[in-house]
Amino acid sequence: MAGERVERRLAAVLAADVAEYSRLMGADEEGTLAQLKSVRKTLVDPVIAAHRGRIVKTTGDGMLVEFASAVDAARCAVEVQRSVDGQNATVPQDQKIEFRIGIHVGDIIIDDNDIFGDGVNIAARLEGIAVPGGICISDDAQRQIRGKVDIAFEDMGPQKLKNIVEPMRAWRVQPGDPSAAKGPPGQAPALALPDKPSIAVLPFQNLSGDPEQDYFADGMVEDIITALSRFKSLFVIARNSSFTYKGRAIDIKRVGRELGVRYVLEGSVRKAAGIIRISGQLINAATGTHLWADRFDGNLDDVFALQDKITEAVVSAIAPTVYQAEIDLAARRRPVNLSAYDLGLRASQLFSSMTREGNAEAIELCHRALALDPRYGFAAFIAGSCHFVSITQGWAPDPTRATEEARRLLSLALAIDENDPDVLATVGLGMSYLAEDTNAATEMVDRAVALNPNSAVAWSQRGLAYLLGGQCPEAVRSFERSIRLNPLDPLLYMTLSGMGFALIELRRFDEAVAAAKKAIRQNPNYVTSFYCLASALGHAGPEAEAQKAVSRLLELEPDFRLSKWVKRGASQWHTRNKLVIEGIRKAGIPE
């Protein structure tokens, strides 16, 4: 009624729902309902009552709760998430009940015991951008809570929420973080996660029964820490902190909280009959999920050589695994929840697709990331690499401008961190390709692999730079090293194609054919692999297979002409890689 007085009050509103509820119900309706009822009855509802919350209403998979205090709402949310996380410890991943929670403090309208208004809508939208098991709170709620409760916050920045006119700043409480509620006496507060992948390498257990083997295990862990520290994209906990856990029973989640890391590497050493067996596993500290595990056997005849071998094997597996895990994490976040870091990861994944459309979108994402953080070197690096690729693939509508942008962005990335080996190697390759400055390029790529001998990117770029410089034996060595370090690299087809070109110049045509075919199996739409295959088959035959490669090349790039390809970049393709050009002509590519 128009004349009725509307009842309003200020309240803290908590909105919650079950993550992936439809999938859970589709897999097992009765089991999911029974499990949800049990969780509500034994964990959720008693916690809400204990914190003086009022359950306003429930839906099939969610609920709306009103609190008089934001502090009570936050404490309740954290206790619920911690309790549910603890109960889920023995539940298979695909059957877990996990809640997303949003909290906002605002004006609400009360009508027949129900509540309405922006205060309710914003809480519901914040719940929508929370991760499973996570809590998202508004800036208004965070101001009411901070300083009153032992909670660690992560700033998500302004968020565009559905049907909310103005972007709203939001904060994240780390899922399952005991520091987000009052923990046991004497427990240290959790450290906030850094703004890049973070990892701790714990002392490996000596299972040999021989105390003298401790030196071997400790030395190897120190080598792994040192090697991982060379990756500028990783935040690695120092040895002194990691080794405080030596000889102690380890709770991985607690280690993650105390050291402020997302990933933990642990392992063991066992000796028997002169043979050493090393086992290692990489674990997501927040969830306890195993991301990678392997074991390595070796002979103790040369301890230091064995340490080096295992260190290289572990590091070459860990770095790509962590990077892929970060990409997967970014992909699971809602589109509205994008920081500069997330934008950079998404751009990197699009760049790996090596398509015209993906390349263009990656450039756009990188520019958005740089608008948020002008000193974000990774975004400048990916954007510069995208422009570089657009030149080599013939996608740039204005090659001159693309060249200028590639130089500008790669130079910016280098200015931000001149000791980043991946950036340094890519700039060196750019100097070889775009400026034809072979001496400067060689110096830069050599410095890059010296800075991080375990960087597959640096070794691959070094191989391409040496290929362009006409030093094919060294190019092949670099490509082989890159493949050894990252055999599952999403961009492996680029490395294989480069190796194929170098093998052609060395007249190892059959090996070049094999490399090109392997590259095509990984990415059948990367046209450069077909240039390589056509050239190798032009030399080695059979003719019918060479013609088939040419036909596929022309399907991917109908207006391809050999002269246009040469003009895309350095004229050194003519002067230093004559057999590549000759093979393409023999295969029947139009001039």
C-alpha positions in Angstrom: 0.0 0.0 0.0 1.3 3.4 -0.9 0.5 4.9 2.5 2.1 2.1 4.5 5.2 2.8 6.4 8.1 0.6 5.1 10.2 -1.0 7.8 13.9 -0.6 7.2 17.0 -1.4 9.2 20.8 -1.6 8.8 22.0 -5.2 8.8 24.7 -7.6 7.8 23.5 -10.0 5.2 25.1 -13.3 4.4 24.2 -15.1 1.2 25.4 -18.7 0.6 24.9 -21.4 -2.0 26.3 -24.8 -2.8 28.9 -24.8 -5.6 28.2 -27.0 -8.6 24.9 -28.0 -7.1 23.4 -28.9 -10.5 26.3 -31.3 -11.3 26.0 -32.9 -7.8 22.3 -33.4 -8.2 22.7 -34.8 -11.7 25.2 -37.3 -10.5 23.2 -38.4 -7.4 20.0 -36.6 -6.4 19.2 -38.6 -3.2 22.8 -38.8 -2.0 23.3 -35.1 -2.5 20.1 -34.1 -0.7 20.9 -36.4 2.2 24.5 -35.0 2.4 23.3 -31.4 2.2 20.7 -32.0 5.0 23.3 -33.6 7.2 25.8 -30.7 6.7 23.1 -28.1 7.4 21.8 -29.9 10.5 25.2 -30.8 12.1 27.4 -27.9 11.0 25.8 -24.9 9.3 22.6 -24.2 11.3 24.2 -24.6 14.7 27.0 -22.3 13.8 24.6 -19.7 12.5 22.6 -19.9 15.8 25.8 -19.6 17.9 26.7 -16.4 16.1 23.1 -14.9 16.6 22.2 -15.1 12.9 18.6 -15.4 11.7 18.0 -17.7 8.7 15.5 -15.6 6.6 14.9 -18.2 3.9 16.5 -21.2 2.2 16.4 -22.4 -1.4 17.3 -25.8 -2.7 21.0 -25.1 -2.6 21.3 -21.8 -0.7 20.2 -19.6 2.1 19.9 -16.0 3.2 20.9 -15.1 6.8 20.6 -11.8 8.6 23.0 -10.6 11.4 22.9 -7.5 13.6 26.7 -7.3 13.4 29.1 -7.7 10.5 31.6 -9.2 12.9 29.2 -12.0 13.8 28.5 -12.6 10.1 32.2 -12.9 9.3 33.0 -15.1 12.2 30.0 -17.3 11.3 31.1 -17.5 7.6 34.6 -18.5 8.5 33.6 -21.1 11.0 31.2 -22.6 8.5 33.8 -22.9 5.8 36.4 -24.3 8.2 33.9 -26.9 9.5 32.7 -28.0 6.1 36.3 -28.1 4.8 37.3 -30.4 7.7 34.3 -32.7 7.1 35.2 -32.9 3.3 38.7 -34.2 4.1 37.6 -37.8 3.6 35.0 -37.1 0.9 35.9 -37.7 -2.8 36.5 -34.5 -4.7 33.5 -35.0 -7.1 31.1 -35.5 -4.1 32.1 -32.6 -1.8 29.5 -30.1 -0.6 31.2 -26.7 -0.8 29.6 -23.4 -0.1 30.2 -20.0 -1.6 29.5 -17.1 0.7 29.0 -13.4 0.2 28.6 -10.7 3.0 27.4 -7.1 2.8 26.4 -4.5 5.3 23.6 -2.2 4.1 20.0 -1.0 4.4 17.4 -3.7 4.0 13.6 -3.7 3.8 11.6 -6.1 6.0 8.3 -7.5 4.8 6.6 -10.4 6.4 9.8 -11.7 7.9 11.5 -11.6 4.5 14.2 -9.1 3.6 14.8 -7.1 0.3 16.8 -4.3 -1.1 20.3 -3.5 -2.3 21.8 -4.9 0.9 20.4 -8.3 0.0 21.2 -8.1 -3.7 24.8 -7.1 -3.2 25.4 -10.0 -0.7 24.0 -12.4 -3.3 26.2 -11.0 -6.1 29.3 -11.2 -3.9 28.5 -14.8 -3.2 28.4 -15.4 -7.0 32.0 -14.3 -7.4 33.4 -16.3 -4.4 35.3 -19.5 -5.1 34.0 -22.8 -3.8 34.8 -22.9 -0.1 35.5 -19.1 -0.2 34.1 -15.9 1.2 33.7 -12.6 -0.5 32.8 -9.4 1.4 32.0 -5.9 0.4 34.1 -2.9 1.2 31.4 -1.7 3.6 31.5 -5.0 5.5 35.3 -5.0 5.5 35.4 -1.6 7.1 33.1 -2.8 9.9 35.2 -6.0 10.5 38.9 -5.0 10.2 40.7 -4.6 13.5 37.9 -6.4 15.4 38.5 -10.0 14.2 41.7 -11.9 13.3 40.9 -12.2 9.6 43.3 -11.9 6.7 41.8 -10.1 3.7 42.8 -10.0 0.0 41.8 -6.9 -2.0 39.9 -8.0 -5.2 39.6 -4.4 -6.4 36.5 -2.9 -7.9 34.0 -5.5 -9.1 31.2 -5.1 -11.7 28.3 -6.9 -10.1 25.3 -8.0 -12.1 22.4 -5.5 -11.8 24.4 -3.2 -9.5 25.0 0.1 -11.2 28.4 1.2 -9.8 31.4 -1.1 -9.5 32.0 -2.2 -5.9 35.3 -2.9 -4.2 35.3 -6.4 -2.8 37.6 -8.4 -0.4 38.4 -12.1 -0.2 39.0 -14.1 2.9 41.3 -17.0 2.1 39.2 -20.3 2.0 39.7 -22.5 5.0 42.2 -20.0 6.5 42.3 -20.5 10.3 43.6 -17.0 10.7 40.2 -15.8 9.5 38.8 -16.8 12.9 40.3 -17.0 16.4 42.6 -20.0 16.2 44.2 -22.1 18.9 46.3 -20.2 21.4 49.9 -19.7 20.2 49.0 -20.3 16.5 50.6 -17.8 14.2 48.3 -15.8 12.0 48.3 -16.8 8.3 50.4 -14.9 5.9 48.7 -13.3 2.9 49.5 -15.0 -0.4 51.9 -13.0 -2.7 50.7 -11.7 -6.1 52.4 -14.5 -8.0 52.6 -18.3 -7.6 54.3 -19.2 -4.3 56.0 -22.4 -3.3 57.9 -23.9 -0.3 60.2 -26.9 -0.7 60.2 -28.8 2.5 63.2 -31.0 3.7 63.0 -34.4 2.2 62.5 -37.3 4.6 65.4 -39.6 4.9 63.9 -43.1 4.9 67.2 -44.9 4.6 67.8 -45.5 8.3 71.3 -44.0 7.6 71.8 -40.5 9.2 74.7 -39.9 6.9 72.2 -39.7 4.0 70.8 -36.5 5.4 73.5 -34.5 3.7 72.4 -35.8 0.4 68.7 -35.1 0.9 69.4 -31.6 2.3 71.8 -30.7 -0.5 69.3 -31.7 -3.1 66.5 -29.7 -1.5 68.8 -26.7 -1.4 69.6 -27.1 -5.1 65.9 -27.3 -5.9 65.2 -24.2 -4.0 68.0 -22.4 -5.7 66.9 -23.6 -9.2 63.2 -22.6 -8.6 64.4 -19.2 -7.3 65.7 -18.4 -10.8 62.2 -18.3 -12.1 61.1 -14.7 -11.8 57.4 -15.8 -12.0 57.7 -17.8 -8.8 57.8 -16.7 -5.1 60.0 -19.2 -3.4 60.4 -19.5 0.4 64.0 -19.4 1.5 65.9 -22.4 2.8 66.1 -21.2 6.4 62.3 -21.0 6.7 61.6 -24.3 4.9 64.1 -26.2 7.0 62.3 -25.2 10.3 59.9 -28.1 9.5 62.7 -30.7 9.4 62.0 -33.7 11.6 58.4 -32.5 12.4 55.1 -34.1 11.5 53.8 -32.0 8.6 50.3 -30.7 8.0 50.5 -29.3 4.5 47.6 -26.9 4.9 49.2 -25.4 8.0 52.5 -25.1 6.3 50.8 -23.1 3.5 49.2 -20.8 6.0 52.3 -20.3 8.1 54.6 -19.6 5.1 52.0 -17.8 3.0 52.3 -20.2 0.0 49.9 -21.9 -2.4 52.1 -24.8 -3.3 54.3 -27.1 -1.2 56.8 -29.6 -2.5 57.7 -32.5 -0.2 59.6 -35.8 -0.8 61.6 -38.6 0.6 65.0 -40.3 0.0 65.5 -44.1 0.4 68.8 -45.9 -0.1 69.2 -49.6 -0.7 72.1 -51.6 -2.1 73.9 -48.6 -3.5 70.7 -47.3 -5.3 69.0 -44.0 -4.2 65.3 -43.6 -4.8 63.9 -40.1 -4.6 60.1 -39.5 -4.4 58.5 -36.1 -4.7 55.0 -34.6 -4.8 53.7 -31.1 -5.4 50.6 -30.2 -3.3 48.1 -27.4 -3.4 48.4 -26.2 0.2 44.9 -24.8 0.3 43.1 -27.9 -0.8 45.6 -30.7 -0.2 45.3 -31.8 -3.8 48.3 -33.5 -5.4 49.3 -31.7 -8.6 52.3 -33.8 -9.5 54.2 -36.8 -8.2 57.1 -38.8 -9.5 60.1 -40.9 -8.4 63.7 -41.0 -9.6 66.3 -43.8 -9.2 70.1 -43.3 -9.4 73.4 -44.8 -8.5 75.4 -43.2 -5.7 78.7 -43.6 -7.6 78.7 -39.8 -8.4 76.6 -38.1 -5.7 76.9 -34.6 -7.2 76.0 -35.7 -10.7 72.9 -37.5 -9.3 71.9 -34.4 -7.3 72.1 -32.3 -10.5 70.1 -34.8 -12.5 67.3 -35.1 -10.0 67.2 -31.3 -9.4 66.8 -30.7 -13.1 64.1 -33.3 -13.4 62.1 -32.0 -10.5 62.4 -28.3 -11.4 61.5 -29.0 -15.1 58.3 -30.7 -13.9 57.4 -28.3 -11.1 57.6 -24.9 -12.9 55.2 -25.8 -15.8 52.9 -27.6 -13.4 52.6 -24.5 -11.1 52.1 -22.3 -14.1 49.3 -24.5 -15.5 47.7 -24.7 -12.1 47.6 -20.9 -11.9 46.0 -20.7 -15.4 43.4 -23.2 -14.4 42.7 -21.2 -11.2 42.2 -18.0 -13.2 39.9 -19.8 -15.6 37.7 -20.9 -12.8 37.2 -17.4 -11.5 34.1 -15.5 -12.6 34.7 -13.1 -15.6 34.0 -10.1 -13.3 36.8 -11.1 -11.0 39.8 -10.1 -13.0 42.9 -8.6 -11.6 46.0 -7.6 -13.6 47.5 -11.0 -12.7 44.4 -13.0 -13.9 44.3 -11.0 -17.1 47.9 -11.8 -17.8 47.3 -15.5 -17.2 44.3 -15.5 -19.5 46.3 -13.7 -22.2 49.1 -16.2 -21.9 46.7 -19.1 -22.5 45.2 -17.4 -25.5 48.7 -16.7 -26.8 49.4 -20.4 -26.6 46.5 -21.2 -28.8 48.4 -19.5 -31.7 45.3 -18.3 -33.6 44.7 -14.9 -35.1 41.6 -14.3 -32.9 43.3 -15.6 -29.8 46.4 -13.5 -30.4 44.2 -10.3 -30.9 42.3 -11.0 -27.7 45.5 -11.7 -25.7 46.8 -8.3 -26.7 43.6 -6.7 -25.5 43.7 -8.5 -22.2 47.3 -7.4 -21.7 46.5 -3.8 -22.3 43.7 -4.0 -19.7 46.2 -5.6 -17.3 48.7 -2.8 -17.9 46.0 -0.2 -17.4 45.5 -1.7 -13.9 49.2 -2.1 -13.3 51.6 -0.2 -15.6 54.6 -2.0 -14.0 53.3 -5.5 -14.7 56.2 -6.8 -16.8 54.6 -10.2 -17.6 51.7 -8.5 -19.4 54.1 -6.3 -21.4 56.1 -9.5 -22.2 53.0 -11.4 -23.5 51.7 -8.4 -25.5 55.1 -7.9 -27.1 55.3 -11.6 -27.9 51.8 -11.5 -29.5 52.8 -8.6 -31.8 56.0 -10.4 -32.7 54.0 -13.5 -33.6 51.5 -11.5 -35.6 54.4 -10.4 -37.8 55.9 -13.8 -38.3 52.4 -15.4 -39.0 51.3 -12.6 -41.4 48.4 -11.6 -39.2 49.4 -7.9 -38.7 47.4 -5.6 -40.9 50.1 -3.0 -40.4 53.5 -4.8 -40.0 55.3 -1.6 -39.4 53.1 -0.6 -36.5 53.2 -4.2 -35.2 57.0 -4.1 -35.2 57.0 -0.8 -33.3 54.6 -2.2 -30.7 56.6 -5.4 -30.3 59.7 -3.4 -29.7 58.0 -1.0 -27.3 56.3 -3.6 -25.2 59.3 -6.0 -25.0 61.5 -3.0 -24.1 59.0 -2.1 -21.4 59.1 -5.6 -20.0 62.9 -5.6 -20.0 63.0 -2.1 -18.4 60.7 -3.4 -15.6 63.0 -6.4 -14.9 66.2 -6.6 -16.9 67.1 -9.8 -15.3 64.0 -11.8 -16.3 65.5 -14.6 -18.4 62.4 -15.3 -20.5 62.0 -11.6 -21.3 65.7 -11.2 -22.0 65.7 -14.2 -24.4 62.6 -13.0 -26.2 64.0 -9.5 -26.7 67.2 -11.1 -28.0 65.2 -13.2 -30.5 63.3 -10.0 -31.5 66.6 -8.2 -32.1 67.7 -11.1 -34.3 64.5 -11.2 -36.3 63.4 -7.6 -36.5 66.7 -5.8 -36.3 69.0 -8.5 -37.7 71.5 -7.6 -34.9 73.0 -11.1 -34.6 75.8 -10.2 -32.2 73.5 -8.4 -29.7 70.9 -11.2 -30.0 73.4 -13.9 -29.2 74.7 -12.0 -26.2 71.2 -11.6 -24.8 70.0 -15.2 -25.3 73.2 -16.5 -23.8 72.8 -14.3 -20.8 69.2 -15.5 -20.4 70.1 -19.2 -20.1 73.0 -18.3 -17.8 70.4 -16.5 -15.5 68.1 -19.5 -15.5 69.5 -22.8 -17.0 66.2 -24.4 -16.3 64.0 -22.1 -18.3 62.6 -23.9 -21.3 61.4 -20.6 -22.8 64.9 -19.1 -22.7 66.4 -22.2 -24.3 63.8 -22.2 -27.1 64.3 -18.5 -27.8 68.0 -19.1 -27.8 67.5 -21.8 -30.4 65.5 -19.6 -32.7 68.0 -16.7 -32.3 70.9 -19.1 -33.2 68.8 -20.5 -36.1 68.3 -17.0 -37.5 72.0 -16.4 -37.1 72.8 -19.4 -39.2 74.4 -21.4 -36.3 72.2 -24.5 -36.7 74.2 -27.0 -34.6 73.9 -24.7 -31.5 70.3 -24.1 -32.4 69.5 -27.8 -32.3 71.3 -28.2 -29.0 69.2 -25.4 -27.5 65.9 -26.8 -28.8 66.8 -30.2 -27.4 67.5 -28.7 -24.0 64.2 -26.8 -24.1 62.2 -29.9 -24.9 64.0 -31.9 -22.2 63.1 -29.2 -19.6 59.4 -28.9 -20.6 58.3 -31.9 -22.7 54.6 -31.0 -22.1 54.9 -27.3 -23.0 51.7 -26.0 -24.7 54.0 -24.1 -27.1 56.2 -27.2 -27.9 55.1 -27.1 -31.5 56.9 -23.8 -32.0 60.1 -25.3 -30.6 59.7 -28.4 -32.7 59.2 -26.3 -35.9 62.3 -24.3 -35.1 64.3 -27.5 -34.6 62.9 -28.8 -37.9 64.3 -25.8 -39.8 67.7 -26.2 -38.2 67.8 -29.9 -39.1 67.0 -29.1 -42.7 70.0 -26.8 -42.8 72.1 -29.6 -41.4 70.7 -31.9 -44.1 69.1 -34.2 -41.5 65.9 -34.2 -43.6 64.2 -37.3 -42.2 64.6 -36.0 -38.6 63.2 -32.6 -39.8 60.1 -34.4 -41.2 59.6 -36.2 -37.9 60.0 -32.9 -35.9 57.5 -31.1 -38.1 54.9 -33.9 -38.0 55.2 -34.0 -34.2 54.6 -30.2 -34.1 51.5 -30.6 -36.4 50.1 -33.3 -34.1 50.2 -31.0 -31.2 48.8 -28.0 -33.1 47.4 -28.8 -36.6 46.6 -25.1 -37.2 50.1 -23.6 -36.8 51.1 -22.8 -40.3 54.8 -22.5 -39.7 54.9 -26.3 -39.0 53.7 -26.8 -42.5 56.4 -24.5 -43.9 58.9 -26.8 -42.2 57.2 -30.0 -43.3 56.9 -28.9 -46.9 60.6 -27.9 -47.0 61.8 -31.1 -45.4 59.7 -33.2 -47.8 60.8 -31.1 -50.7 64.3 -32.4 -50.0 63.5 -35.9 -48.7 60.2 -36.8 -50.4 58.0 -38.5 -51.2 56.6 -36.0 -53.6 53.0 -36.9 -53.0 53.4 -36.3 -49.3 55.1 -33.0 -50.0 52.2 -31.9 -52.2 49.8 -32.9 -49.4 51.7 -30.7 -46.9 51.6 -27.8 -49.4 47.8 -28.3 -49.9 47.2 -28.1 -46.1 49.5 -25.0 -45.9 47.4 -23.3 -48.5 44.2 -24.2 -46.8 45.4 -22.4 -43.7 46.9 -19.5 -45.6 45.3 -19.3 -49.1 47.3 -16.3 -50.3 50.6 -17.6 -49.1 53.6 -16.8 -51.4 57.2 -17.6 -50.7 58.3 -14.1 -51.4 55.7 -12.7 -48.9 56.9 -15.1 -46.3 60.5 -14.0 -46.7 59.5 -10.3 -46.5 57.7 -10.8 -43.2 61.0 -10.7 -41.3 64.7 -10.9 -41.7 66.2 -11.3 -45.1 68.6 -13.7 -43.4 66.2 -16.5 -44.4 67.7 -16.1 -47.9 71.3 -15.6 -46.9 71.7 -18.0 -43.9 68.9 -20.6 -44.4 69.1 -21.4 -48.1 68.2 -25.1 -47.8 64.9 -24.2 -46.1 63.9 -21.9 -49.0 65.2 -24.4 -51.5 63.1 -27.2 -50.0 59.9 -25.1 -50.0 60.4 -24.3 -53.7 61.0 -28.0 -54.5 57.7 -28.8 -52.7 55.8 -26.6 -55.1 55.0 -23.6 -53.0 53.9 -20.6 -55.2 56.6 -17.9 -55.5 
